[in-house]
Amino acid sequence: MTSSRQALRARIDGGDTVWFAGAQDALSALLVDRSGFDGIFTTGFGISASLLGMPDMELYTLSENVGVVDRIVNIVGKPVFADADTGYGNVLNVARTVREMEKAGVAALSLEDQVSPKRCPAAATHSIVVPVADAVARIRAAVDARQDPDLLIVARTDAMDAGEALERCARYAEAGADLIQPISRTFDRFEQLVEMQKACGKRLSLQLMAGTWMTALSRQQIESVAAFATYPIVGLLSTVRAVQANLEALAARRSGDFAGLPFEQTTMAMFKQTIGWHELEARQAEYETAPAA
């Protein structure tokens, strides 16, 4: 039987682009799983916000991250691409991170070259990266630690200088990374993504976020350079916007009237269907009403 890892690797080896959407918990992952996306990305930015209510400054631990990832893998059918941050320490920690994520069942994971603890470049004003030799060692440790060769290792460089990013991505590819992921602030045009792909000889992993120059890229451009294309926080930010707006409307209203909220709520019937209520009821009834042996 083909595993989700084998299937994912076969797709990118065949030239496909796999489209992911971010999830921060089991419920958001279930929504992605039921959508038209190919897989689920476990966003560290979202996990930190959901689990701790705090910024993505690597405040949560490996165990906390793996706990969320494990619950996500358990509830979805599509492949899971995990955000493994910096690997949570030195090369030995990186190796353990890979093993724990692999045991949790992810099909791919990303490791970045920031110092630890890191700061998410989507929110921070600047990123500090470790020396390139240390970053290469992280990738080598990650590649050697995986037990399943079909587990995809994505090496992310947070280097802000374009020339440095190109140099780093080539070194990470040599160390065995399967895909290379730049951050959007390093470059400002599509041609630089093409240059990065050529420099490292690997296809890219791109993260697409509102407010960045990458929103101008067409599907054709993205798929010409990227094996992974991910909307990491659209679900998180959409949820926050909708919940804030509806809570403010109800707080101002303070009545039993739910009509005309800024964002329409799903019905209880639709929600029960989403979380599999009826299937579990039927399973429980099957066991409880079965004749005694």
Salt bridges, closest charged atoms under 4 A:
ASP16 OD2 - ARG11 NE 3.41
ASP38 OD1 - ARG11 NH1 3.71
ASP56 OD2 - LYS118 NZ 3.70
ASP85 OD1 - LYS118 NZ 3.26
GLU100 OE2 - ARG96 NE 3.84
GLU100 OE2 - LYS103 NZ 3.39
GLU112 OE2 - LYS118 NZ 2.73
GLU112 OE2 - ARG156 NH2 3.33
ASP113 OD2 - ARG168 NH1 3.26
ASP148 OD2 - ARG5 NH1 3.16
ASP150 OD1 - ARG9 NE 3.45
ASP158 OD1 - ARG156 NE 2.64
GLU164 OE2 - ARG168 NE 2.88
ASP178 OD1 - ARG9 NH2 3.22
ASP178 OD2 - ARG146 NH1 2.94
ASP188 OD1 - ARG189 NH1 3.16
GLU223 OE2 - ARG219 NE 2.94
